[in-house]
Amino acid sequence: MFKMTGNIMRNLAVKKSTRRYPYEVREPFAKVRGELLNDIDRCIFCGSCQVKCPSRCIEVDKQAYQWHYDPFACVYCGVCVDICPAKSLYQKPEYRKPTAEKMTVSQQGQPRKKKEKPAKASETAAAAPEPPPEVPPAAAPEQS
């Protein structure tokens, strides 16, 4: 017991080395990979994020245009963000807040409209409206 007395007295005098999380939150490090988000308007529902995810936390339903994500299974690796061809996935520089209930993120998207093929050059030239006739510039008023 006498061997620990010095250590105990030293610990009482110095600043605590732990913080009271979640009441005292530390600023995140630079370039931290935090919570995963999806901009559903840009998503093309290709399913590449689902295929490449190592923890299988993403599910994409291509026919129903739905994107499901389980944040409790995610390991924040960022592989899905790197592989996304539409760049709709991104990670916030903050971690998800602690919760008492398990939740999943489900997003419903809209089908994307297919772009019409551009017409051939000969068709566009024939369909283009004629430019208006050139109007001569107005004469400058005389100064006296």
Sine and cosine of phi, psi and omega as CSV:
sin_phi,cos_phi,sin_psi,cos_psi,sin_omega,cos_omega
0.00,0.00,-0.57,0.82,-0.03,-1.00
-0.95,0.33,-0.38,0.92,0.04,-1.00
-0.94,0.33,-0.51,0.86,-0.05,-1.00
-1.00,0.07,-0.26,0.97,-0.09,-1.00
-0.86,0.50,-0.67,0.74,0.01,-1.00
-0.90,0.43,-0.66,0.75,0.01,-1.00
-0.91,0.41,-0.66,0.75,0.01,-1.00
-0.90,0.43,-0.70,0.72,-0.01,-1.00
-0.91,0.42,-0.62,0.78,0.02,-1.00
-0.91,0.41,-0.66,0.75,0.01,-1.00
-0.92,0.39,-0.50,0.86,0.04,-1.00
-0.95,0.30,-0.45,0.89,-0.10,-1.00
-1.00,-0.02,-0.39,0.92,-0.08,-1.00
-1.00,-0.09,0.22,-0.98,0.03,-1.00
-0.93,0.36,0.58,-0.82,-0.01,-1.00
-0.92,0.40,0.59,-0.81,-0.04,-1.00
-1.00,-0.07,-0.07,1.00,0.02,-1.00
-0.91,-0.41,0.31,-0.95,0.06,-1.00
-0.88,-0.47,0.32,-0.95,-0.06,-1.00
-1.00,-0.01,0.96,0.28,0.03,-1.00
-0.95,0.32,0.66,-0.75,0.13,0.99
-1.00,-0.03,0.13,0.99,-0.01,-1.00
-0.97,0.25,-0.56,0.83,0.06,-1.00
-0.90,-0.44,0.96,-0.29,-0.06,-1.00
-0.97,-0.25,0.74,-0.67,0.02,-1.00
-0.99,0.16,0.53,-0.84,0.09,-1.00
-0.90,0.43,0.64,-0.77,-0.01,-1.00
-0.94,0.35,0.40,-0.92,0.04,-1.00
-0.94,0.34,0.28,-0.96,0.05,-1.00
-0.92,0.38,0.62,-0.78,0.03,-1.00
0.87,0.50,0.55,0.84,0.02,-1.00
-0.97,0.25,0.59,-0.81,0.07,-1.00
-0.99,-0.14,0.96,-0.26,-0.08,-1.00
-0.97,-0.22,-0.63,-0.78,-0.11,-0.99
-0.89,0.45,0.69,-0.73,-0.02,-1.00
-0.99,0.10,0.74,-0.68,0.04,-1.00
-0.75,-0.66,0.44,-0.90,0.00,-1.00
-0.79,-0.61,0.81,-0.59,0.14,-0.99
-1.00,0.09,1.00,-0.08,-0.18,-0.98
-0.90,0.43,-0.41,0.91,0.02,-1.00
-0.94,0.34,-0.42,0.91,0.01,-1.00
-1.00,-0.08,-0.24,0.97,-0.07,-1.00
-0.92,0.39,0.69,-0.72,0.02,-1.00
-0.96,-0.26,0.06,1.00,0.06,-1.00
0.81,0.58,0.72,0.69,-0.01,-1.00
-0.99,0.15,-0.44,0.90,0.03,-1.00
1.00,0.03,0.08,1.00,-0.02,-1.00
-0.93,0.37,-0.52,0.86,0.05,-1.00
-0.92,0.40,-0.61,0.79,0.03,-1.00
-0.91,0.41,-0.65,0.76,-0.05,-1.00
-0.94,0.34,-0.66,0.75,-0.09,-1.00
-1.00,0.07,-0.22,0.97,-0.05,-1.00
-0.92,0.39,0.87,-0.50,-0.03,-1.00
-0.95,0.31,-0.42,0.91,-0.02,-1.00
-0.99,-0.15,0.01,1.00,0.03,-1.00
0.82,0.57,0.70,0.72,-0.01,-1.00
-1.00,-0.09,-0.06,1.00,-0.02,-1.00
-0.91,-0.41,0.71,-0.71,0.09,-1.00
-0.78,-0.62,0.74,-0.67,0.00,-1.00
-0.86,-0.51,0.81,-0.58,0.09,-1.00
-0.97,-0.25,0.97,-0.24,-0.11,-0.99
-0.94,0.34,-0.56,0.83,-0.04,-1.00
-0.97,0.25,-0.62,0.78,-0.04,-1.00
-1.00,-0.05,-0.05,1.00,-0.02,-1.00
0.83,0.56,0.77,0.63,0.02,-1.00
-0.86,-0.51,0.57,-0.82,0.01,-1.00
-0.79,-0.62,0.85,-0.52,-0.03,-1.00
-0.89,-0.46,0.62,-0.78,-0.06,-1.00
-0.61,-0.79,0.76,-0.65,0.05,-1.00
-0.97,-0.24,0.98,-0.20,-0.06,-1.00
-0.92,0.38,-0.34,0.94,0.01,-1.00
-0.98,0.19,-0.32,0.95,0.05,-1.00
-1.00,-0.08,-0.25,0.97,-0.06,-1.00
-0.94,0.34,0.65,-0.76,0.02,-1.00
-0.96,-0.29,0.15,0.99,0.07,-1.00
0.84,0.55,0.63,0.78,-0.04,-1.00
-0.99,0.16,-0.50,0.87,0.02,-1.00
1.00,0.09,0.16,0.99,0.01,-1.00
-0.91,0.42,-0.64,0.77,-0.01,-1.00
-0.91,0.42,-0.60,0.80,0.03,-1.00
-0.91,0.40,-0.67,0.74,-0.02,-1.00
-0.93,0.36,-0.54,0.84,-0.12,-0.99
-1.00,0.00,-0.26,0.97,-0.09,-1.00
-0.89,0.45,0.89,-0.46,-0.03,-1.00
-0.95,0.30,-0.46,0.89,-0.01,-1.00
-1.00,0.00,-0.10,0.99,-0.04,-1.00
0.83,0.56,0.63,0.78,0.04,-1.00
-1.00,0.02,-0.34,0.94,0.03,-1.00
-1.00,-0.02,0.65,-0.76,0.08,-1.00
-0.46,-0.89,0.30,-0.95,0.00,-1.00
-0.87,-0.49,0.74,-0.68,0.06,-1.00
-0.95,0.31,0.44,-0.90,0.04,-1.00
-0.99,0.15,0.42,0.91,0.03,-1.00
-0.70,-0.71,0.48,-0.88,0.05,-1.00
-0.99,0.11,0.34,-0.94,0.04,-1.00
-0.92,0.38,0.60,-0.80,0.01,-1.00
-0.95,0.31,0.52,-0.85,0.02,-1.00
-0.93,0.38,0.61,-0.79,0.03,-1.00
-0.73,-0.69,0.34,-0.94,0.02,-1.00
-1.00,-0.04,-0.26,0.96,-0.05,-1.00
-0.89,-0.45,0.58,-0.81,0.07,-1.00
-0.98,0.18,0.68,-0.73,-0.02,-1.00
-0.66,-0.75,0.34,-0.94,0.13,-0.99
-0.80,-0.60,0.47,-0.88,0.02,-1.00
-0.98,-0.19,0.83,-0.55,0.04,-1.00
-0.82,-0.57,0.76,-0.65,0.02,-1.00
-0.79,-0.62,0.66,-0.75,0.01,-1.00
-0.96,-0.29,0.82,-0.57,0.00,-1.00
-0.97,-0.26,0.03,-1.00,0.03,-1.00
-0.93,-0.37,0.55,-0.84,0.08,-1.00
-0.90,0.43,0.65,-0.76,0.00,-1.00
-0.99,0.13,0.62,-0.78,0.05,-1.00
-0.98,0.18,0.69,-0.72,0.02,-1.00
-0.98,0.19,0.64,-0.77,0.01,-1.00
-0.97,0.25,0.63,-0.77,0.04,-1.00
-0.97,0.26,0.56,-0.83,0.01,-1.00
-0.94,0.34,0.66,-0.75,0.03,-1.00
-0.92,0.39,0.60,-0.80,-0.02,-1.00
-0.95,0.31,0.33,-0.94,0.00,-1.00
-0.92,0.39,0.35,-0.94,-0.07,-1.00
-0.88,0.47,-0.60,0.80,-0.02,-1.00
-0.93,0.37,-0.58,0.82,0.01,-1.00
-0.96,0.29,-0.60,0.80,-0.01,-1.00
-0.94,0.33,-0.55,0.84,0.02,-1.00
-0.93,0.36,-0.62,0.79,0.00,-1.00
-0.96,0.28,-0.55,0.84,-0.05,-1.00
-1.00,0.07,-0.24,0.97,-0.05,-1.00
-0.94,0.33,0.67,-0.74,0.02,-1.00
-0.94,0.33,0.46,-0.89,0.01,-1.00
-0.96,0.27,0.60,-0.80,0.03,-1.00
-0.94,0.33,0.47,-0.88,-0.01,-1.00
-0.92,0.39,0.48,-0.88,0.00,-1.00
-0.90,0.44,0.54,-0.84,-0.02,-1.00
-0.94,0.33,0.70,-0.72,0.02,-1.00
-0.98,-0.21,0.78,-0.62,0.01,-1.00
-0.91,0.42,0.57,-0.82,-0.01,-1.00
-0.90,0.44,0.54,-0.84,-0.01,-1.00
-0.93,0.38,0.58,-0.82,0.01,-1.00
-0.94,0.33,0.62,-0.78,0.00,-1.00
-0.96,0.28,0.66,-0.75,0.00,-1.00
-0.92,0.38,0.56,-0.83,-0.01,-1.00
-0.97,0.23,0.61,-0.80,0.04,-1.00
-0.95,-0.30,0.67,-0.74,0.05,-1.00
-0.89,-0.45,0.00,0.00,0.00,0.00
